[in-house]
């Protein structure tokens, strides 16, 4: 958790866990040959009580002769601005503060006071949210730059130590607020489990440790498939080989794309099983092109590559290109379009075509000029064989067009309507009839 000669930043809230953590590290510092610096963040949620906590930590730092960085934050305002809960807002601001402070004081690691009880509570929180193996590990002993020296110590042992050593600490009144999920776990669920097994918290923490061992082994075994599948990886970007990925069983495919998500984003925060499943479906789909959006990430399939990136397109991102008669190459989409007019004679042009990439439309029902674009909110379409229009989104759903392809699916449009959902269906509004005199033959193909 720490190396000789390093500076260790200790997060001190003033509660019994952090006070004991500081006391233990303070006593061990000469033996471990480490330097200590303290950090305290006032969340601004408890008014005068939290200000007293800050003063309490200042007094501890002065008494021990240790440097302290103390700041305050508007957690409530941050939560409202980002439309998240107070717990998540506090965690986000606290993490940013601690990592910024560690850089400021030259600390390689940050020590926090999580205990075995915290780990057990986190396991239960993740369990009821439907977490996988990684989530059920709960709080890991080391997730650099964070280290948790007390992770194998119970809260009861910590309180007993503090009382025996005559230490003082602050009680956080918000720990009794049952509006917070963790407090309900701590005050209601854990006691109920302890009536079944008095050592329930210890058993949960042991389960988390066993899962950590299994996860570590799984990561090791995944290294060889990863080396074959991963074409490149860097800051905020991972590229996978789709053809190689398809050679593995579906469950291994899921593990590999999950690792790709983690490597690209730096963590799996906000990523759920449905996201992993959608990405695996995109990666192994026979379609040569497609894209999906994920929490703070985007994924794009193009030919044999799958690119996962933190470069997320904005909501306004789309495309639109003018179309002229003849061949139009669209390398951005990997698409080549060939449009030409023919006189209607009821023969070759009117023949039923098996190639879904070719359609024939009544040219006199088209309001030229044409353009190729992606779908837009409010789009409606009149599928061939249907009178009237329907929402394009409903049509694509009915046709079972994979959702990850829908935003990138090319649409040939005139000045009034969608003429052709490329590769899917022609519009009924441009169908051939007995009055047809000229036809527009539309052909699409992937660029080599």
C-alpha positions as CSV (number, residue, x, y, z in Angstrom):
1,X,0.0,0.0,0.0
2,X,2.9,2.3,0.5
3,X,6.6,2.5,-0.1
4,X,9.5,4.0,2.0
5,X,10.2,7.6,1.3
6,X,6.8,8.4,0.0
7,X,4.3,11.0,1.1
8,X,0.9,9.5,2.0
9,X,-2.2,11.8,1.9
10,X,-4.6,10.8,4.6
11,X,-8.3,11.7,4.2
12,X,-9.6,12.8,7.6
13,X,-13.3,13.5,8.0
14,X,-13.2,13.6,11.8
15,X,-15.2,10.4,12.3
16,X,-13.9,7.5,14.3
17,X,-12.7,5.5,11.2
18,X,-10.5,8.3,9.8
19,X,-9.2,9.4,13.3
20,X,-8.1,5.8,14.0
21,X,-6.6,5.5,10.5
22,X,-4.5,8.7,11.1
23,X,-3.5,7.6,14.6
24,X,-2.2,4.2,13.3
25,X,-0.3,5.7,10.4
26,X,1.1,8.4,12.6
27,X,2.6,5.8,15.0
28,X,3.8,3.6,12.1
29,X,5.3,6.5,10.0
30,X,8.8,6.4,11.5
31,X,9.0,2.6,11.0
32,X,7.6,2.7,7.5
33,X,9.7,5.7,6.6
34,X,6.7,7.6,5.2
35,X,5.6,11.3,5.4
36,X,2.0,12.2,6.1
37,X,-0.2,15.0,4.9
38,X,-3.9,15.5,5.7
39,X,-6.9,16.4,3.7
40,X,-10.4,17.4,4.8
41,X,-13.4,18.4,2.7
42,X,-16.4,20.2,4.2
43,X,-19.4,19.0,2.2
44,X,-21.5,22.0,3.3
45,X,-24.5,19.8,4.1
46,X,-24.7,20.1,7.9
47,X,-24.1,23.8,8.5
48,X,-22.4,24.6,11.8
49,X,-21.8,20.9,12.6
50,X,-19.7,20.4,9.5
51,X,-17.7,23.6,10.2
52,X,-17.0,22.2,13.7
53,X,-15.7,19.0,12.0
54,X,-13.3,21.1,10.0
55,X,-12.0,22.9,13.1
56,X,-11.6,19.6,14.9
57,X,-9.4,18.2,12.0
58,X,-7.4,21.5,12.0
59,X,-6.7,21.0,15.7
60,X,-5.6,17.4,15.1
61,X,-3.2,18.5,12.4
62,X,-1.7,21.2,14.6
63,X,-1.3,18.8,17.5
64,X,0.6,16.3,15.4
65,X,2.5,18.9,13.4
66,X,1.2,17.6,10.1
67,X,0.3,19.7,7.0
68,X,-3.4,19.9,6.2
69,X,-5.3,21.0,3.1
70,X,-8.9,21.9,4.0
71,X,-11.6,23.0,1.6
72,X,-15.3,23.3,1.4
73,X,-17.7,22.3,-1.4
74,X,-21.3,22.9,-2.4
75,X,-22.5,19.3,-2.7
76,X,-26.2,20.1,-2.8
77,X,-25.7,22.6,-5.6
78,X,-23.5,20.2,-7.5
79,X,-26.1,17.5,-7.2
80,X,-28.8,19.8,-8.5
81,X,-26.7,21.0,-11.4
82,X,-25.8,17.5,-12.5
83,X,-29.2,15.9,-11.6
84,X,-27.6,13.2,-9.3
85,X,-28.1,12.2,-5.7
86,X,-26.3,13.8,-2.8
87,X,-24.3,10.6,-2.1
88,X,-23.0,10.5,-5.7
89,X,-22.3,14.2,-5.7
90,X,-20.4,14.1,-2.5
91,X,-18.3,11.1,-3.7
92,X,-17.5,12.8,-7.0
93,X,-16.4,16.1,-5.3
94,X,-14.5,14.3,-2.6
95,X,-12.6,12.2,-5.1
96,X,-11.7,15.2,-7.2
97,X,-10.5,17.1,-4.1
98,X,-8.4,14.3,-2.8
99,X,-6.7,13.6,-6.1
100,X,-6.1,17.3,-6.7
101,X,-4.6,17.6,-3.2
102,X,-2.4,14.6,-3.6
103,X,-0.8,16.2,-6.7
104,X,-0.5,19.4,-4.7
105,X,1.4,17.8,-1.8
106,X,3.3,15.3,-3.9
107,X,1.6,12.2,-2.5
108,X,1.8,9.0,-4.5
109,X,-1.1,7.5,-2.6
110,X,-4.3,8.5,-0.7
111,X,-5.2,6.6,2.5
112,X,-8.9,6.4,3.3
113,X,-10.6,4.9,6.3
114,X,-12.9,2.2,4.8
115,X,-13.4,-0.8,7.1
116,X,-14.6,-4.4,6.8
117,X,-18.1,-3.2,7.6
118,X,-18.0,-0.6,4.7
119,X,-17.0,-3.4,2.4
120,X,-19.9,-5.6,3.5
121,X,-22.4,-2.8,3.1
122,X,-21.1,-2.1,-0.4
123,X,-21.4,-5.7,-1.4
124,X,-25.1,-5.6,-0.3
125,X,-25.7,-2.3,-2.1
126,X,-24.2,-3.7,-5.3
127,X,-26.1,-7.0,-4.9
128,X,-29.5,-5.4,-4.8
129,X,-28.6,-3.3,-7.9
130,X,-27.8,-6.5,-9.8
131,X,-24.0,-6.1,-10.0
132,X,-21.8,-8.8,-11.5
133,X,-18.6,-10.3,-10.0
134,X,-16.6,-7.1,-10.2
135,X,-19.3,-5.1,-8.4
136,X,-19.7,-7.8,-5.7
137,X,-16.1,-7.4,-4.8
138,X,-17.2,-4.2,-3.2
139,X,-14.4,-2.0,-1.9
140,X,-11.0,-3.3,-3.0
141,X,-8.0,-2.9,-0.6
142,X,-6.1,-1.0,-3.3
143,X,-7.4,1.0,-6.3
144,X,-4.6,3.3,-7.0
145,X,-4.1,6.0,-5.9
146,X,-6.4,4.9,-3.0
147,X,-5.2,2.5,-0.3
148,X,-7.4,1.2,2.6
149,X,-5.2,0.1,5.5
150,X,-8.3,-0.7,7.7
151,X,-10.2,-2.7,5.2
152,X,-9.8,-6.0,7.2
153,X,-10.7,-4.3,10.6
154,X,-14.3,-4.2,11.9
155,X,-16.0,-1.0,13.0
156,X,-16.4,-2.4,16.5
157,X,-12.6,-3.1,16.7
158,X,-12.0,0.5,15.6
159,X,-14.3,2.0,18.2
160,X,-12.8,-0.2,20.9
161,X,-9.3,1.0,19.9
162,X,-10.3,4.6,19.9
163,X,-11.8,4.3,23.4
164,X,-8.9,2.4,24.8
165,X,-6.4,4.9,23.5
166,X,-8.5,7.9,24.6
167,X,-9.0,9.3,21.2
168,X,-11.7,11.9,20.4
169,X,-13.8,12.0,17.2
170,X,-16.8,13.6,15.7
171,X,-20.2,11.9,15.1
172,X,-21.8,12.7,11.8
173,X,-25.6,13.1,12.3
174,X,-26.3,12.3,8.7
175,X,-25.2,8.7,9.4
176,X,-28.6,8.3,11.1
177,X,-30.6,9.6,8.0
178,X,-32.4,6.6,6.6
179,X,-33.0,8.4,3.3
180,X,-29.5,7.3,2.3
181,X,-29.3,3.7,1.0
182,X,-26.1,2.9,2.8
183,X,-27.6,4.0,6.2
184,X,-30.6,1.7,5.7
185,X,-28.2,-1.1,4.9
186,X,-26.2,-0.3,8.0
187,X,-29.1,0.3,10.4
188,X,-31.6,-2.2,9.2
189,X,-30.3,-4.9,6.8
190,X,-27.0,-5.8,8.5
191,X,-28.7,-6.2,11.9
192,X,-31.3,-8.4,10.4
193,X,-28.6,-10.6,8.8
194,X,-26.7,-10.8,12.0
195,X,-29.7,-12.4,13.6
196,X,-29.2,-15.2,11.2
197,X,-25.4,-15.1,11.4
198,X,-23.7,-13.0,14.1
199,X,-20.7,-12.7,11.8
200,X,-22.7,-11.7,8.7
201,X,-20.6,-8.6,7.9
202,X,-17.4,-10.7,8.2
203,X,-18.9,-13.4,6.0
204,X,-19.8,-10.8,3.3
205,X,-16.3,-9.3,3.4
206,X,-14.9,-12.8,3.1
207,X,-17.1,-13.5,0.0
208,X,-15.9,-10.2,-1.5
209,X,-12.3,-11.3,-0.9
210,X,-12.9,-14.7,-2.6
211,X,-14.6,-12.9,-5.6
212,X,-11.5,-10.6,-5.8
213,X,-9.3,-13.7,-6.1
214,X,-11.6,-15.1,-8.8
215,X,-11.7,-11.8,-10.7
216,X,-7.9,-11.5,-10.5
217,X,-7.5,-15.0,-12.0
218,X,-10.1,-14.3,-14.7
219,X,-8.3,-11.1,-15.7
220,X,-5.0,-13.1,-16.0
221,X,-6.7,-15.8,-18.1
222,X,-8.2,-13.1,-20.3
223,X,-4.8,-11.6,-21.2
224,X,-4.2,-14.1,-24.1
225,X,-7.6,-13.6,-25.8
226,X,-7.2,-9.9,-25.3
227,X,-3.8,-9.8,-27.0
228,X,-5.4,-11.5,-30.1
229,X,-8.5,-9.2,-30.1
230,X,-7.1,-5.8,-29.2
231,X,-5.6,-4.0,-32.2
232,X,-4.6,-0.9,-30.3
233,X,-5.4,0.9,-27.0
234,X,-4.5,4.4,-25.7
235,X,-5.9,7.2,-23.7
236,X,-9.7,7.2,-24.2
237,X,-9.6,4.8,-27.2
238,X,-9.6,1.1,-27.8
239,X,-9.8,-0.7,-31.1
240,X,-10.8,-4.4,-31.3
241,X,-10.7,-6.9,-34.2
242,X,-14.2,-8.0,-34.9
243,X,-13.3,-11.0,-36.9
244,X,-11.1,-12.4,-34.1
245,X,-13.7,-11.6,-31.5
246,X,-16.3,-13.7,-33.3
247,X,-14.1,-16.8,-32.9
248,X,-14.7,-16.8,-29.1
249,X,-17.8,-18.1,-27.2
250,X,-20.4,-15.4,-26.5
251,X,-19.5,-15.2,-22.7
252,X,-15.8,-14.6,-23.6
253,X,-16.9,-12.0,-26.1
254,X,-18.7,-10.2,-23.4
255,X,-15.7,-10.3,-21.1
256,X,-13.5,-8.9,-23.8
257,X,-15.8,-6.0,-24.8
258,X,-16.3,-5.3,-21.1
259,X,-12.5,-5.0,-20.7
260,X,-12.5,-2.7,-23.8
261,X,-15.1,-0.5,-22.2
262,X,-13.0,-0.4,-19.0
263,X,-9.7,0.4,-20.8
264,X,-11.3,3.1,-22.9
265,X,-13.2,4.9,-20.0
266,X,-10.8,4.1,-17.2
267,X,-13.6,2.4,-15.2
268,X,-16.9,0.7,-15.6
269,X,-18.8,3.3,-13.6
270,X,-22.3,3.6,-15.2
271,X,-21.8,0.6,-17.4
272,X,-24.5,-2.1,-17.1
273,X,-24.9,-5.6,-18.5
274,X,-27.3,-4.2,-21.2
275,X,-24.5,-1.9,-22.4
276,X,-22.0,-4.8,-22.6
277,X,-24.6,-6.9,-24.4
278,X,-25.3,-4.1,-26.9
279,X,-21.7,-3.6,-27.6
280,X,-21.1,-7.4,-28.1
281,X,-24.0,-7.5,-30.5
282,X,-22.6,-4.6,-32.5
283,X,-19.1,-6.2,-32.5
284,X,-20.3,-9.6,-33.8
285,X,-23.0,-8.3,-36.1
286,X,-22.7,-9.3,-39.8
287,X,-23.3,-5.6,-40.6
288,X,-20.1,-3.9,-41.7
289,X,-21.1,-0.5,-40.2
290,X,-22.9,0.5,-37.1
291,X,-22.6,2.7,-34.0
292,X,-24.0,3.0,-30.5
293,X,-23.8,5.5,-27.7
294,X,-22.9,4.4,-24.2
295,X,-22.5,6.3,-20.9
296,X,-19.7,8.8,-21.6
297,X,-18.5,6.6,-24.5
298,X,-19.3,5.8,-28.1
299,X,-18.6,2.7,-30.1
300,X,-18.3,2.4,-33.9
301,X,-18.1,-0.7,-36.1
302,X,-16.5,-0.2,-39.5
303,X,-15.4,-3.3,-41.5
304,X,-13.3,-5.4,-39.2
305,X,-12.6,-2.8,-36.5
306,X,-14.6,-1.9,-33.5
307,X,-13.6,1.4,-32.0
308,X,-14.6,2.3,-28.4
309,X,-13.9,5.9,-27.6
310,X,-14.5,8.7,-25.1
311,X,-15.0,11.0,-28.1
312,X,-18.8,11.0,-27.8
313,X,-20.8,12.6,-30.7
314,X,-23.1,15.4,-29.6
315,X,-26.9,15.1,-30.0
316,X,-26.7,17.3,-33.1
317,X,-24.2,15.0,-34.8
318,X,-25.5,13.5,-38.0
319,X,-24.8,13.7,-41.7
320,X,-26.2,15.0,-44.9
321,X,-24.8,14.9,-48.4
322,X,-26.1,16.1,-51.7
323,X,-26.8,13.3,-54.3
324,X,-26.5,13.7,-58.1
325,X,-27.2,11.2,-60.8
326,X,-24.4,8.9,-61.4
327,X,-21.9,7.4,-58.9
328,X,-21.4,9.1,-55.6
329,X,-18.7,7.8,-53.3
330,X,-19.2,8.4,-49.5
331,X,-16.0,7.2,-47.8
332,X,-17.3,8.6,-44.5
333,X,-20.0,6.0,-44.6
334,X,-18.1,3.3,-46.5
335,X,-20.9,3.6,-49.1
336,X,-21.1,4.0,-52.9
337,X,-24.4,5.1,-54.5
338,X,-25.3,4.8,-58.2
339,X,-28.4,6.6,-59.4
340,X,-29.6,6.7,-62.9
341,X,-32.8,7.4,-64.9
342,X,-34.4,5.0,-67.3
343,X,-37.4,5.2,-69.5
344,X,-40.3,3.1,-68.3
345,X,-41.1,0.3,-70.7
346,X,-42.5,-2.3,-68.2
347,X,-39.4,-4.5,-68.8
348,X,-36.0,-4.6,-67.3
349,X,-36.4,-1.7,-64.8
350,X,-39.8,-3.0,-63.6
351,X,-38.6,-6.5,-62.9
352,X,-38.6,-7.7,-59.3
353,X,-35.1,-7.5,-57.9
354,X,-33.7,-9.9,-55.3
355,X,-30.9,-7.4,-54.4
356,X,-32.2,-5.4,-51.4
357,X,-29.5,-2.8,-52.3
358,X,-31.3,-1.9,-55.5
359,X,-34.7,-0.2,-55.8
360,X,-36.7,1.3,-58.7
361,X,-38.8,4.4,-58.1
362,X,-41.2,6.5,-60.2
363,X,-39.0,9.4,-61.1
364,X,-41.9,11.8,-61.7
365,X,-43.0,11.3,-58.1
366,X,-39.7,12.5,-56.7
367,X,-39.1,16.2,-55.9
368,X,-35.5,16.5,-57.0
369,X,-32.8,17.3,-55.9
370,X,-31.9,14.3,-53.7
371,X,-29.8,14.1,-50.6
372,X,-28.5,11.4,-48.3
373,X,-28.9,11.9,-44.6
374,X,-29.2,10.2,-41.2
375,X,-32.5,10.1,-39.4
376,X,-33.8,13.1,-37.5
377,X,-36.3,13.5,-34.7
378,X,-39.9,13.5,-36.1
379,X,-39.0,11.6,-39.3
380,X,-42.0,9.8,-40.8
381,X,-41.9,7.2,-43.6
382,X,-44.4,5.5,-46.0
383,X,-43.2,1.9,-46.4
384,X,-43.9,0.3,-49.7
385,X,-47.2,-1.5,-49.5
386,X,-48.7,0.7,-46.8
387,X,-51.0,3.6,-47.3
388,X,-50.1,6.6,-45.2
389,X,-47.0,7.2,-43.1
390,X,-45.7,6.0,-39.7
391,X,-42.9,7.1,-37.4
392,X,-39.6,6.1,-38.9
393,X,-38.5,4.9,-35.5
394,X,-41.5,2.5,-35.3
395,X,-40.8,1.3,-38.9
396,X,-37.2,0.5,-38.0
397,X,-38.3,-1.3,-34.9
398,X,-40.9,-3.4,-36.8
399,X,-38.2,-4.3,-39.4
400,X,-35.9,-5.4,-36.6
401,X,-33.1,-3.1,-37.7
402,X,-30.5,-3.4,-34.9
403,X,-30.8,-0.3,-32.7
404,X,-27.1,0.3,-32.9
405,X,-27.5,0.8,-36.7
406,X,-30.5,3.1,-36.7
407,X,-28.7,6.4,-36.2
408,X,-26.2,5.7,-39.0
409,X,-28.7,4.1,-41.4
410,X,-28.6,6.1,-44.7
411,X,-31.8,7.7,-46.0
412,X,-32.2,8.9,-49.6
413,X,-34.5,11.9,-49.4
414,X,-36.0,14.4,-51.8
415,X,-37.2,17.9,-50.8
416,X,-40.4,16.5,-49.3
417,X,-39.9,13.0,-48.0
418,X,-37.8,9.9,-47.4
419,X,-37.6,8.1,-50.7
420,X,-35.6,5.1,-49.7
421,X,-34.4,3.6,-46.4
422,X,-31.3,2.2,-47.9
423,X,-31.2,-1.6,-47.9
424,X,-34.5,-1.8,-46.1
425,X,-37.5,-0.5,-48.0
426,X,-38.6,2.0,-50.7
427,X,-41.3,4.5,-50.0
428,X,-44.8,3.7,-51.2
429,X,-45.0,7.4,-52.3
430,X,-42.7,6.7,-55.2
431,X,-43.9,3.2,-56.2
432,X,-44.3,2.3,-59.8
433,X,-47.8,2.5,-61.3
434,X,-49.5,2.2,-64.7
435,X,-48.9,5.9,-65.2
436,X,-45.1,5.6,-64.7
437,X,-43.1,7.0,-67.6
438,X,-39.6,7.3,-66.1
439,X,-37.9,5.4,-63.3
440,X,-35.0,6.2,-61.0
441,X,-32.9,3.1,-60.4
442,X,-31.1,3.4,-57.0
443,X,-28.2,1.0,-56.2
444,X,-26.1,1.0,-53.0
445,X,-23.0,-1.0,-52.3
446,X,-20.2,-1.0,-49.7
447,X,-17.0,0.6,-50.7
448,X,-14.1,-1.9,-50.9
